Amino acid sequence: MKKRVLITGAAGFLGSHLCDRFIKEGYHVIAMDNLITGDLKNLEHLFPNPDFEFYHHDVTKYIHVPGSLDYILHFASPASPIDYLKIPIQTLKVGAMGTHNCLGLAKAKGARILVASTSEVYGDPLIHPQTEEYWGNVNPVGPRGVYDEAKRYMESITMAYHTFHKVETRIIRIFNTYGPRMRLNDGRALPAFIGQALRGENITVFGDGSQTRSFCYVSDLVEGIYRLLLSDYVNPVNIGNPDEISLKDFAEEVLSLTGNAVKIIYKPLPVDDPKQRKPDITKAKAILNWEPKVNRAEGLKDTYNYFKSLPPEEWFKQPKEFVSSK
């Protein structure tokens, strides 16, 4: 019998790449997404596969999956500022109620569950680079708090299910990731920069551009997720690329790649925007024997070629309008 894995948020950027990986590894994949930010185009190549099935479902509602489950990967959540600032209540609900439902399902099925946390649990960090032992510097009532605190709660309830109900749990803290299937209009730095360049617009950098990020290519991240799921380690693990770069320098790299004759312009820094972001991956190296392999120049080229191959109307597509949450 093939092992069965449920992947929530499966139609999103990371979720769809995880579906590909688990199909490749010989699993039966059950994909779940309410499509509020995901897109079925990311999965359409898998629909003919008999080992793939899709459920259009909101994980904040009761989850029913017939049959056995070996693993659950909980990746359902808005993940970009443009999304979670527009749908703050849905963001909180999927981190709290959605995680609760997934953990309940894992308990009922005797499945191991991996939950997708984020480097945003560190907030605007006061230590650098960020280790898993750092508790963070988060503003719970600021505009980003709906995402940051949803993920911090996710980690807490996951660990509670592990210690109280003895559920097999894994927690990954994901740092900035990029690659094909990102949305050009999702508000994150890389697709925003490339989208502006493709449209012939000036590239917008917030603040003075000195704030840093560390970008990990999606195939490296998926490898880290896969290894963590199959490991015996229950505490949070940072997965990301420690190759740090300022956003100003990153914008210049994108400009050089695209060859477009546009300028970099500067706008005020958003509230609570982290000034530094760099993972300490000592644990990932020691426990998972993992470190990133794809350098930024190679990953950027692949990502740019993907965006450039999209129909031009996609370059100008506006962000989704969301239905207000109760």
FIKE-637794 format. One record per residue (C-alpha): residue in three letters; x, y, z. Coordinates in steps of 0.05 Angstrom, whole numbers, plus 5000, padded with zeros to 4 digits. Example, Ala and Ser with C-alpha at 12.3 -4.5 7.8 and 13.67 -1.06 7.14 Angstrom:
2
ALA524649105156/SER527349795143/
end
This chain:
326
MET500050005000/LYS502650694982/LYS503451175040/ARG498251735040/VAL499752465054/LEU495053055062/ILE497853725041/THR493754345060/GLY494754985021/ALA496554524963/ALA494755014907/GLY499555534933/PHE506855654915/LEU509955194966/GLY504154704971/SER504254544897/HIS511754414897/LEU510653944957/CYS505253574918/ASP510253474861/ARG515653214909/PHE511152714944/ILE508252454879/LYS515452364855/GLU517151984919/GLY511451494906/TYR506251744956/HIS498751804946/VAL497552554953/ILE491152864979/ALA491353604964/MET486854095001/ASP485754844989/ASN480155344993/LEU483355734935/ILE482956404971/THR490256544952/GLY492055894916/ASP490955744843/LEU488955084811/LYS493655234753/ASN499255034800/LEU496354334805/GLU493054204738/HIS498853784713/LEU497553294770/PHE490053184760/PRO490852604710/ASN495252234761/PRO491351674797/ASP495551794860/PHE493152514865/GLU486552774890/PHE484153474906/TYR479253724959/HIS476554434953/HIS475854565028/ASP477255085081/VAL481354775138/THR478155245189/LYS471954795180/TYR471754075203/ILE476453645161/HIS474152955137/VAL478852525096/PRO476651805085/GLY481651245094/SER488451235127/LEU493451795131/ASP500851715145/TYR502952455142/ILE499853145142/LEU503453775119/HIS499654395141/PHE501454955093/ALA494755305089/SER495556055104/PRO496256715068/ALA503756845068/SER504857525038/PRO503358205069/ILE498758415012/ASP494357815030/TYR494457795106/LEU493458545112/LYS487158485070/ILE484457865103/PRO487057905174/ILE481557495207/GLN482156925157/THR489656935170/LEU488656865245/LYS483256335236/VAL487455885192/GLY493355935240/ALA488955775300/MET482755385280/GLY485855085218/THR491854825256/HIS487254565311/ASN483154175260/CYS489453895226/LEU492353675293/GLY485653355311/LEU485852975246/ALA492952755258/LYS490952495327/ALA484952125299/LYS488851805241/GLY495251675279/ALA498952095228/ARG505352495235/ILE504153245222/LEU508953785199/VAL506654505207/ALA509355085167/SER511655635214/THR515756235192/SER521656675207/GLU516357205223/VAL515756895292/TYR522257265306/GLY519057935288/ASP524058505280/PRO529758115312/LEU534558375364/ILE539557815352/HIS542857645286/PRO542857135255/GLN536556835284/THR537156175322/GLU531255725341/GLU532355905414/TYR530856635402/TRP523756815426/GLY522857405380/ASN521058145381/VAL513858165356/ASN508558705361/PRO502058315373/VAL497558905358/GLY501159185297/PRO498759045226/ARG503458455217/GLY501358155284/VAL495657765251/TYR500757345214/ASP506357335265/GLU501957145324/ALA497956635283/LYS504456265270/ARG506856335342/TYR500156035365/MET500955485313/GLU507555285343/SER504655295414/ILE498554865399/THR502754385358/MET507554275415/ALA501654195463/TYR498753645420/HIS505553315420/THR506553335495/PHE499353225517/HIS496452765462/LYS503152455441/VAL501952655368/GLU508152605324/THR509453325305/ARG514753715267/ILE515454475262/ILE519154835206/ARG520855575208/ILE521155795136/PHE525456385115/ASN524456785050/THR523456294993/TYR522656414919/GLY521856044853/PRO516855884798/ARG509355914816/MET510056524861/ARG504757054846/LEU507457674813/ASN502658114853/ASP503357804921/GLY507258384951/ARG513758024967/ALA520258324945/LEU522557854890/PRO516057784850/ALA514658534861/PHE521458724833/ILE520958254773/GLY513758454760/GLN515559194759/ALA521459064713/LEU517158654665/ARG511959214662/GLY517359744651/GLU515860074718/ASN520960344768/ILE522859844822/THR520260034890/VAL524759924951/PHE521860095019/GLY526060485069/ASP533160625049/GLY534159905024/SER539059725079/GLN534359205109/THR536658495094/ARG533457855072/SER536157155058/PHE532956814998/CYS532356054991/TYR530555714925/VAL524255294929/SER527454624912/ASP532254704970/LEU526554875017/VAL522454274995/GLU528553825007/GLY529154105078/ILE521653995091/TYR522053285066/ARG528053125110/LEU524953445172/LEU518353065163/LEU522152405162/SER526752585220/ASP525752455294/TYR526553185315/VAL520453525347/ASN522854235362/PRO522754795311/VAL528054795256/ASN530155385213/ILE530255235139/GLY532955785095/ASN539056045059/PRO543856445103/ASP546656825043/GLU544357515066/ILE543358115020/SER540558815028/LEU534158964990/LYS537659524953/ASP542959054928/PHE537658534912/ALA533759034871/GLU540159184832/GLU541158444819/VAL534158384791/LEU535359004748/SER541758714721/LEU538358044705/THR532458354669/GLY536458874631/ASN530659364635/ALA532160114635/VAL528260294697/LYS530460614762/ILE530160424836/ILE525560884875/TYR524760914951/LYS518360944993/PRO517160965068/LEU518360325106/PRO512059945126/VAL510259885200/ASP514259345237/ASP518059135175/PRO523958705198/LYS530659045189/GLN534658395186/ARG533157685167/LYS538357125166/PRO537356415190/ASP542256045233/ILE541855345201/THR546554985249/LYS540854515271/ALA538754365199/LYS545954185181/ALA546953745243/ILE540253405248/LEU537953365175/ASN544653395140/TRP541453955099/GLU543954605071/PRO541854995008/LYS545054804942/VAL542155294892/ASN545855964889/ARG541956604882/ALA544356764811/GLU541856084786/GLY535256114824/LEU533856834803/LYS534956654730/ASP530056064734/THR524856484770/TYR525557064721/ASN524856594661/TYR518556304692/PHE515356994702/LYS517557214632/SER514256604602/LEU507456784631/PRO502357124585/PRO503457884588/GLU496457974618/GLU499057614679/TRP504358154688/PHE498958674696/LYS494058264736/GLN491558614799/PRO491758284868/LYS485657874887/GLU479758204920/PHE477657824981/VAL470857715012/SER470758015082/SER471357525140/LYS466357445195/
end
